Each structure stands twice: as structure tokens, then as C-alpha cells.
Amino acid sequence: MKLLTLTLILLLLATRGEAQKAPGKFDRDSLARILNEAVNDSIKARASFFLSDEWKEEDSTLSKKYTQLGIRFSKGYPFLEGVSVLYQGRQLTTTAPDSAAKLFMQAENMLKKFPGKEALLFRAMCWHDYARVFHFEKDDPETYVNLLITQAIPLAQKSGDQLYLGKNYLDLAYGFKNLKEHAKAKIYLQLAIETLRNRKGNTSYLATAYHTLSENYSLSGDSVNAALYIDSMRVLLAPYPEASEWLDYYAGECMRLTIAEKFDQSLAVAEKGIALARQLHQAYPEQRLLLQKFYALYNKKDLAQARSVGLDLYSRLPFMNTSANRLLLYYGMTATYEDLKNIPEAFIWLKRYSYLSDSVAQTNLATKINALEIKFRNAENQRKIVELNASNDKVIYALKRTILLSWSLGLISVLLLTVLLLGYFFYKNKKKTAIQQEQIKISHAMLQGQEEERKRVARDLHDSLGGLLASTKINLSKIAASRNADHQPELESIIVQMDTSVAELRRIAHNMMPEMLLRLGLEAALKDLCDTFKSEKTTIRFLCFGIQPNIPQAEQVIIYRIVQELLTNAIKHADAKNILLQCNQRSNRFFITVEDDGAGFDEGVLNEKQGMGFINIKNRVAYLNGKIDILSKGNQPGTSINIEVYVTTEIQAGHS
């Protein structure tokens, strides 16, 4: 059985792990001491809820005890009573998910009337936990992702809690991964890592992000980045040698080495993980590592040892309580016995596998089951089956030939008509495309002429007029130094005006052709552009991923002008206070996203009335064979503009 097939199973296995608590955001002993101190009940309630979070993964009974204490201490405090409803819901998530979902929404309704960042944080928790009910209990990842994007993450951003915001980015990446949107998952994993770095209590979340990103790279064949991120996880966990997150590290490293066909190293890592799981009394992680050890042995073709490990795992609980785990083991044991030429045992394991599969899987398994059964029949029976099948094929062939002859004329007529119609539409489309291409060429020539003129004017302003102004200022300064004090104030006022004129001249020249773009490239120029637009009233956040330095300068200028116009519109027309600019490059595709909280607009207005700024954006995007997607409503604040263009560049090896 191919290694590639088992790689897919290892991926499914990896998703079954349940992360344990790493060194937390709070000190448990300090929180516990607060409960015995002479402080008011509101402080004790918060300490109790934080302790409930700290113990949730390790001791559910103790976590429930602290939740009950928090509920008791919250009485008489309306805000904390809302928080207590949230924690009641958390205790019911696995046993009564529908009841938990109702409590999360009840808590949201109680908390949304309170101002302040603490209320925003707990409301983000309400929506996050409500979304988890859909993902993990109702198997609805689409709703899960939508609730995180539209509710939980915006509230977490407003609360200012970067640790919880990073956790939401990480969970959003999981949602995209389960929806097979691996490219988006990778973006949010990187954003989670960026957000979580250097945050107190980040160990568990950051380790999980490193582990998951390493898995993505392993499965896409990028062994270099897979090793880089799993090693980052190792460095992060080094101060905590007995942290349960090491179990995920060993699982990820074992998977990476198995996919890389380094089976001996994979087995050594699996043994370390199994030993740690036994030391920490973690039965399920130990059994998960045993399954990875089984697949490493199978791929190494140490079939006898693989069979021994598989039979041992077959009797283990809680691993065998889960149907998905049983499917993984049954599949592997079928392959092992088949390679051992023990067809009866292989047939038994395959039947076990088929009983657990859904109807689609059972249909695919029918061929394998029949193939194994045929091996038990003698040559005479096989000959009769072949003869019978051949006879049936002849009858079916005769029927098909009759039908084909009857319908041949009709099909030929339809085909000819179709060809004529396609030819007509192809001609019209080609003609339309030629006109559009000519329009794009004309627009590009005009834009290129504008850029050349901007360069010339900027150069003349800087070299000629700038020099004259600077020289005039020097001469005035000399006159001011040599004259008496009677005219000193007037001369100093003139010198100040000259300084202002020089600064304004430089600003105009910079806008016409930014020197930063010519000297340091696109990424530095975009960052400088964002800094230029920032003010006391406007905050701009700039994120960039994988921008390559070898994009032709003419295309860099086009991208720069697009972003410049988008930021100008957001500030000038939408009066935005907060703007997010995100640029990233994948191969020859370049993505630009601008989101703001300013006044929205009706997209239909753009079709009826377009300003020169938007026309220039459309022309530049069209020249780079791109497209624009605008999300905005006239009666609601906020606008999101997504642009995708194509650049002519060669990505160096190692970049994804």
C-alpha cells in the first residue's frame, strides 16, 4: 500500500489530538490564595472563573467546583452574573450542547449593555464558545467560521486582549482547514503566530500554531518549513520539559519523519512521546502515538512488529471507543495482513472496516472484498465467471450498438448546431476581448505617460526649484546674521516661510514619485505610505506576507498607486478612523485587501458615477489582468475591498 495513502490517514489522525494545558496566563496558587483573603466577592468571582479555565483540561471536577464558587460570589453584581451564565454554559458544552448554546446567547444579551474592554472580552468568549458548539457538536464548520469572523474576532480586537485574539485566529485557521481551505488556514496560522509572540501565557496556543503549521508544510511536501516550525515548537517548550504540549510535538515530528520516509528516526521520536505520555498518565495521547508508531513500522515494512503494535492497540481504551480511531486501525491492519500474504486475516479486518464505513466508503470497499473472496475460489470458478461476464458484455454491447445507430443522426445534427453556435459566440467574444485589450493598452499608455511626467516634474521640483529655495534660504540667513536687530523679526519670519515652502515642495515631489519605492522597494514604500497617512484621527495597520523584491519596477509603481488611491478614498471620502491594509504574494499572484470602519456606500453608485480615482484604479488593475471585489452597504459603516493582480516574477525555491 502506498505511502501517499497512509499520509492522508496520518493527517486525519493528527486532527484527533486534544491539546492539554500549557503554562497558563495566570498563576494558579496566587489565584487560589485570593479566595482566602479579605477581599470583596467580585474579585473572588473573577479569580474563581480564571481558576475554572486553568483546570478545565486537566481536572474537570475541580474546574466545575471553581465555576460553582464563581457563580456564588457573583450574586449581586449584574456584570458578573452575566459572566457566570457564560461559565455555566461551558460546563454543559459536551453533555448538553443545545442548552450550552442557549446560555452563551443569554450571557451575550446580559453583557452587551455594559461598556468597557472587559465586557467586550467576555462577549467575544460568548460568541467563540457559541461557534464551537456548531463546529464540534453539530459538524457545521461553515457557521463556525462565519461566527468567528463576524462576531468573536471583532469583539476580541476591540477588547485589546492580544492573547485571546491570537487564540481566535488559531481557531479560525482550524475552521478553514476543515473546510479544505488550506491557503486561508495558512494565512491565519501565520497571523496567530504574529499576534501571540511575546504574550504572557501564550505557550499552549503558540505551540499549537507551530505544530499545525508544521503539519501543513509536511503534507504539502515542504520539508524545510515543516522542520523549521516543529523546531520552533521545541524551542518554545524547552523550559517546560514535562508540559503535555510535548506530546503534540512528538506526534508532529513523528508524522513529519514518516512522510519524509525516515522511519527509524520516526520510531525513536514515537518512543520518547509514548514514554512521556505514560509518565504524565495521559492514556489517549499514548495510544495516539502508538498508532503513529504502527504506521511508521508498516511503511518501514517491519510487518511483524507493526502487527504486534496494532493488536496491542486493538484492546486499548479510550482509543477504541471512537469510531474514527477504529477505522484508522482496521485500515492499517488490513494492509499489514495483506502484505503478509495472510488473506483470511486481511479479509476479517477489511470486513470490520466496512461495517464502520458510510455508504460511499462501503461502495468503494465492495471491489476489495470481492477481490479477496475471489482468492479463495479455484481456477474453474474464475473461468466460469469470466465466460459469463463475457457473454453479458456481448449482449450489452449489441443493445448499445442498436441504440447508438438509432440516435446517431440526431446527435450529429445537434453536434453541428452546437459547433455553429460555439463558433458564433467565440467570434463575438474574441472581438469583444480585442476591444477590451486595446482599451487597456490605451489606458496603460496614458498611465505610463502620467508616471513619466510625474518623475520629470518631481525631479525638476527637487533639483531646480528645491535648490533655488534652499539657496535663497541660505542667503537670507546670511543677511539676517549681518544686519542689525531692527529688521531681524521680519527676516526670521521669511526664513520660516522658506522652510515651510521647502518641506511642502519635498512632500509634493515625494507624492509624485516616492523615493522610498525607487531605493528600497515595494514593501518599504507601502509601509512609508501608511506612516504618511497616519494621524491622530486615523490608525492604519499594515500586514504583508511574502512580497518578492524582484517584481518589475513599473508593476511596483502600479501597485503603489492602487494602494495610495484606496487609502486616500478611505480617509477623504469615508472618514475612516481605523484602516487595515494587507498585501501578500503567492507565486505570480499579488493580493491587496483594504478594510476600514468609515462610511459605507452603495456599490451601484460606482456603476452610475465613477470618479477619476476609481477609474484609475480599475485601469491599473485591468492592466495587470486583475479583478476587484468590493463589499460595502450604504446604510452600514465599514468597507472591504479585495484586489487580485498578476505580476511577472519568479518565486525563489523554498517560498510557498
RAGI-V134263 format. One record per residue. N is the residue number from 1. D_CENTER is the distance of its C-alpha to the mean C-alpha in Angstrom with 2 decimals. Layout:
# RAGI-V134263
N_D_CENTER, N_D_CENTER
This chain:
# RAGI-V134263
1_32.42, 2_29.77, 3_27.32, 4_24.58, 5_25.27, 6_25.08, 7_21.78, 8_20.27, 9_22.16, 10_20.94, 11_17.34, 12_18.56, 13_20.49, 14_17.69, 15_15.98, 16_19.31, 17_19.49, 18_19.98, 19_19.14, 20_22.24, 21_22.89, 22_22.86, 23_25.10, 24_24.34, 25_24.27, 26_27.90, 27_31.04, 28_32.27, 29_35.92, 30_35.93, 31_34.48, 32_37.05, 33_39.87, 34_39.08, 35_40.05, 36_43.54, 37_44.07, 38_46.02, 39_43.20, 40_42.58, 41_40.80, 42_37.75, 43_36.88, 44_37.57, 45_35.37, 46_32.33, 47_33.13, 48_33.47, 49_30.09, 50_28.38, 51_30.38, 52_29.27, 53_25.61, 54_26.65, 55_28.56, 56_26.48, 57_25.08, 58_28.30, 59_31.15, 60_30.60, 61_34.29, 62_34.27, 63_31.12, 64_32.96, 65_36.02, 66_34.29, 67_32.80, 68_36.37, 69_37.64, 70_35.11, 71_36.21, 72_39.81, 73_39.39, 74_37.49, 75_40.51, 76_41.93, 77_38.75, 78_37.10, 79_33.75, 80_33.61, 81_34.85, 82_31.68, 83_29.62, 84_31.79, 85_30.94, 86_27.21, 87_28.19, 88_30.56, 89_27.75, 90_25.73, 91_28.79, 92_28.89, 93_25.30, 94_26.17, 95_29.84, 96_29.88, 97_26.45, 98_28.10, 99_30.19, 100_27.27, 101_25.39, 102_28.64, 103_28.99, 104_25.51, 105_26.46, 106_29.91, 107_28.60, 108_26.44, 109_29.64, 110_31.65, 111_29.36, 112_28.49, 113_32.07, 114_31.73, 115_30.72, 116_29.07, 117_25.83, 118_26.64, 119_26.87, 120_23.55, 121_21.92, 122_23.68, 123_22.85, 124_19.10, 125_19.90, 126_21.84, 127_19.10, 128_16.53, 129_19.18, 130_20.27, 131_16.88, 132_16.98, 133_20.34, 134_19.01, 135_16.35, 136_18.55, 137_22.00, 138_21.91, 139_19.33, 140_17.78, 141_13.95, 142_14.14, 143_16.07, 144_13.92, 145_10.77, 146_13.38, 147_15.11, 148_12.30, 149_11.48, 150_15.25, 151_16.95, 152_15.58, 153_13.27, 154_16.04, 155_18.64, 156_16.97, 157_16.74, 158_20.40, 159_21.49, 160_20.66, 161_19.64, 162_16.95, 163_16.87, 164_16.14, 165_13.59, 166_11.68, 167_12.20, 168_10.78, 169_7.43, 170_7.71, 171_9.06, 172_6.66, 173_4.18, 174_7.77, 175_8.55, 176_6.47, 177_7.82, 178_11.14, 179_11.17, 180_10.98, 181_8.14, 182_7.24, 183_6.64, 184_3.92, 185_2.64, 186_4.30, 187_3.91, 188_2.94, 189_5.11, 190_7.27, 191_7.60, 192_8.55, 193_10.90, 194_12.33, 195_13.04, 196_14.53, 197_16.72, 198_20.40, 199_20.05, 200_22.78, 201_21.91, 202_18.47, 203_19.51, 204_18.22, 205_14.68, 206_14.38, 207_16.04, 208_13.70, 209_10.63, 210_12.93, 211_14.11, 212_10.98, 213_9.85, 214_13.56, 215_13.68, 216_11.16, 217_13.41, 218_16.50, 219_15.97, 220_15.35, 221_18.56, 222_17.47, 223_19.71, 224_19.95, 225_16.40, 226_16.40, 227_19.60, 228_18.46, 229_15.68, 230_17.89, 231_20.68, 232_18.82, 233_18.53, 234_22.26, 235_23.25, 236_21.48, 237_23.36, 238_26.61, 239_28.35, 240_27.89, 241_29.49, 242_29.79, 243_26.41, 244_25.08, 245_21.65, 246_23.64, 247_23.75, 248_20.00, 249_20.61, 250_23.53, 251_21.71, 252_18.89, 253_21.62, 254_23.87, 255_21.34, 256_20.68, 257_24.46, 258_25.27, 259_23.07, 260_24.71, 261_28.04, 262_29.12, 263_30.50, 264_32.97, 265_30.44, 266_28.07, 267_31.02, 268_31.91, 269_28.47, 270_28.63, 271_32.08, 272_30.96, 273_28.24, 274_30.83, 275_33.33, 276_31.01, 277_30.09, 278_33.85, 279_34.55, 280_32.08, 281_33.37, 282_29.94, 283_31.10, 284_27.93, 285_25.96, 286_29.21, 287_29.40, 288_25.80, 289_26.72, 290_29.96, 291_28.22, 292_26.27, 293_29.67, 294_31.17, 295_28.86, 296_29.43, 297_33.16, 298_32.99, 299_31.34, 300_33.88, 301_36.48, 302_38.02, 303_38.55, 304_41.16, 305_39.07, 306_35.98, 307_38.26, 308_39.53, 309_36.11, 310_35.12, 311_38.37, 312_37.89, 313_34.40, 314_35.89, 315_37.89, 316_35.20, 317_33.98, 318_31.56, 319_29.68, 320_31.89, 321_31.55, 322_28.21, 323_28.67, 324_25.42, 325_26.73, 326_30.11, 327_28.79, 328_27.19, 329_30.51, 330_32.73, 331_30.93, 332_31.33, 333_34.93, 334_35.81, 335_34.70, 336_36.56, 337_39.81, 338_39.65, 339_39.46, 340_42.28, 341_44.31, 342_44.80, 343_44.36, 344_45.73, 345_43.22, 346_40.37, 347_41.56, 348_41.60, 349_37.99, 350_36.86, 351_38.67, 352_36.89, 353_33.55, 354_34.65, 355_35.76, 356_32.25, 357_30.48, 358_29.91, 359_32.13, 360_30.03, 361_29.86, 362_33.57, 363_34.42, 364_32.78, 365_34.61, 366_37.97, 367_38.51, 368_37.92, 369_40.23, 370_42.88, 371_42.66, 372_43.30, 373_46.15, 374_47.73, 375_48.06, 376_50.47, 377_52.74, 378_55.58, 379_56.00, 380_58.40, 381_55.95, 382_53.31, 383_55.93, 384_56.79, 385_53.18, 386_52.76, 387_56.02, 388_55.09, 389_51.69, 390_53.47, 391_55.97, 392_53.29, 393_51.45, 394_54.71, 395_55.23, 396_51.68, 397_52.07, 398_55.35, 399_53.88, 400_50.95, 401_53.40, 402_55.53, 403_52.61, 404_51.39, 405_54.91, 406_55.25, 407_52.09, 408_52.11, 409_53.97, 410_51.73, 411_48.55, 412_50.02, 413_50.90, 414_47.45, 415_45.95, 416_48.28, 417_47.49, 418_43.75, 419_44.25, 420_46.29, 421_43.75, 422_40.89, 423_43.11, 424_43.85, 425_40.24, 426_39.30, 427_42.12, 428_41.10, 429_37.44, 430_38.52, 431_40.86, 432_38.27, 433_35.78, 434_38.57, 435_39.29, 436_35.67, 437_35.48, 438_38.73, 439_37.48, 440_34.37, 441_36.73, 442_38.99, 443_36.17, 444_34.87, 445_38.45, 446_38.87, 447_35.65, 448_36.61, 449_40.05, 450_38.66, 451_36.64, 452_39.76, 453_41.86, 454_39.40, 455_39.65, 456_43.45, 457_43.87, 458_41.51, 459_43.48, 460_46.79, 461_45.84, 462_44.73, 463_47.54, 464_50.42, 465_50.16, 466_48.10, 467_50.78, 468_53.56, 469_52.07, 470_51.56, 471_55.15, 472_56.52, 473_54.84, 474_56.41, 475_59.84, 476_59.62, 477_58.69, 478_61.78, 479_63.98, 480_62.67, 481_63.53, 482_67.05, 483_68.16, 484_69.58, 485_67.69, 486_69.05, 487_66.33, 488_63.61, 489_61.43, 490_61.50, 491_60.51, 492_57.66, 493_56.35, 494_56.50, 495_54.66, 496_51.83, 497_51.61, 498_51.50, 499_48.52, 500_46.69, 501_47.56, 502_46.30, 503_42.96, 504_42.59, 505_43.58, 506_40.92, 507_38.23, 508_39.37, 509_39.45, 510_35.92, 511_34.57, 512_36.46, 513_35.07, 514_32.77, 515_34.15, 516_30.85, 517_29.36, 518_32.42, 519_32.56, 520_29.06, 521_26.79, 522_24.08, 523_21.55, 524_24.47, 525_26.04, 526_23.04, 527_22.86, 528_26.63, 529_26.43, 530_24.16, 531_26.66, 532_29.48, 533_28.24, 534_27.57, 535_30.42, 536_31.47, 537_30.43, 538_27.15, 539_24.04, 540_21.57, 541_18.25, 542_17.22, 543_13.96, 544_14.12, 545_12.44, 546_14.76, 547_17.63, 548_20.57, 549_24.08, 550_25.96, 551_25.21, 552_28.72, 553_29.98, 554_30.90, 555_27.34, 556_26.11, 557_28.73, 558_27.59, 559_23.94, 560_25.46, 561_27.77, 562_25.10, 563_23.12, 564_26.55, 565_27.60, 566_24.43, 567_24.80, 568_28.53, 569_28.13, 570_25.77, 571_28.34, 572_31.56, 573_31.16, 574_28.52, 575_29.67, 576_26.11, 577_25.92, 578_22.21, 579_20.22, 580_16.66, 581_16.62, 582_13.57, 583_14.54, 584_12.96, 585_14.76, 586_14.19, 587_17.65, 588_19.93, 589_17.49, 590_16.96, 591_14.74, 592_16.06, 593_14.84, 594_17.41, 595_17.30, 596_20.48, 597_22.42, 598_25.64, 599_27.89, 600_26.48, 601_28.49, 602_29.40, 603_27.87, 604_31.26, 605_32.93, 606_31.27, 607_32.98, 608_36.33, 609_36.33, 610_34.30, 611_34.94, 612_35.26, 613_31.98, 614_29.94, 615_32.19, 616_31.50, 617_27.72, 618_28.19, 619_30.58, 620_28.41, 621_25.37, 622_27.80, 623_29.28, 624_25.97, 625_25.58, 626_22.64, 627_21.83, 628_21.26, 629_19.60, 630_20.93, 631_20.16, 632_23.03, 633_25.98, 634_29.35, 635_29.98, 636_26.73, 637_25.29, 638_22.09, 639_21.04, 640_17.86, 641_18.58, 642_16.31, 643_18.11, 644_17.66, 645_20.53, 646_21.76, 647_23.22, 648_25.71, 649_24.47, 650_24.27, 651_21.25, 652_22.59, 653_22.10, 654_19.47, 655_16.79, 656_13.95
